[in-house]
Amino acid sequence: MMLNRAGLRCLKPSIFKQTKSNLILNNSNNLSASSRFIKNNNSINQSFNNCFFQSNSKLNEIISLNNNNNNNYSYKRFYSTENKANEQIKEEKINNNNNNNNEKDNEEPQQSTGNKKVGNWLLFSCGLVGAMIVIGGITRLTESGLSIVDWKPVVGAIPPMTQEEWEAEFEKYKQFPEYKRLNMGMTLSEFKEIFFWEYSHRLLGRVIGVAFFFPFVWYLKKGYINRSLAKKLSVVFLMGGAQGALGWYMVKSGLDEKLIQDRGSDIPRVSQYRLAAHLGSAFVIYTALLWFGLGLVRPAALSPAMIEKLKSAMATLRQQKSSFTIEKMKKYSHQVSGLIFLTAMSGAFVAGLDAGLVYNTFPKMGHQWIPDDIINPKIKPAYKNMFEHDVTVQFQHRVLATITYGSILALSAFAYRGRLALSPRARLATNCLLAVGTAQVALGITTLLTFVPVSLGAAHQTGSLTLLSVATWLLHELKKLPK
């Protein structure tokens, strides 16, 4: 019951009192109810709080337990992943080491920078000597070797420059047998043509001397050349100097009237003996430079993996009772190289006697396998026919060339039987030897049938030098093979 103040004023005092007491009673009841409600509410709140705190504590325990389990699982997962990663790294390292070891096994021992520099210089010098041999052949084929009638090692490097100097040089040439018997009426321009080849040949010899001496001193000073190689190269240099003197000694044999008459020939030409000595010395110098150069530029040995592979192949060949051995291969290769050199020297006698012009048929000499005039009875003793009679010289050159080519074929067949025991470069060198040998035979026959033109004659001489170079390369590769 709600009463405002105006209503309370209208009531009687008794009623007011009663009403007031009722209100107080009601208020007290209300207060007691409120207090009870508050107490109940507080107890509920306390119970709720207790339950909440208990639930929260259990929830925290569960969360912490889950976190611990998750942490343990994460740790275990990270640990296992880390182990796998470490194992993969270890495997990669092992594989890399194996690959590095395989690469090292497959790698050939490389030469030092100093050795390569010296080797390249020697090969360059070898190339110059080869060019000089080719120019010397052209000089002989064009009959230009007697155009310069004096030897001036230093001053002779300067050719005639003025018209007066050319005429003076030409007048000196006219005083010697070649002009009087072969070139009578030659003009100055024609003389300049033959002078060019002889001058070029001599000038290149001087260039080779300079190109060899100064680098030799420089590399020796830098310590790139050891004592053993220095001695060998010193011998080569002295041979080069002697080669110039030997060349002049050869030329003099074609300028001396008495020497020409003693040879029983009316044609002025240089002595075939001196020509062969001059060419043979050049071949020796060339081969020595090539051998030393290859030894310094190319790897000194095969790779360990290749050596094991070749040893295994050689063992298999032994089990198969094959007759192939590395020792035999080396032996036969040396013999073939000797035959190549011998055949080239025989060619020098052919050039010196112009023996390529006597029988220009093949395979027979004329209509016979052995011509009737193979022996000249005027030449005493008879064995000198091999060096002084043009027919005999051509015949023996044919025979030597045939034997040499046959030996190359046999060597190639022998190498094919043991090809698995040869290194790739040794097989390549053997194949190149067969190819160059075949080309040289074909070139020689063509030169003979066409009456020895200058171009083919020079190519044939170059072919002999190339064939000897390939044989030298083969020997160098065989040297590396395991026994």
Salt bridges, closest charged atoms under 4 A:
GLU108 OE2 - ARG425 NH1 3.00
ASP150 OD2 - LYS152 NZ 3.99
ASP150 OD2 - LYS172 NZ 2.95
GLU169 OE1 - LYS172 NZ 3.50
GLU171 OE2 - LYS174 NZ 3.33
GLU198 OE2 - ARG202 NE 2.80
GLU257 OE2 - ARG181 NH2 1.89
ASP262 OD2 - LYS258 NZ 3.31
ASP354 OD1 - ARG140 NH2 3.49
ASP354 OD2 - ARG269 NH2 3.18
ASP390 OD1 - HIS389 ND1 3.43
GLU477 OE1 - LYS480 NZ 3.71
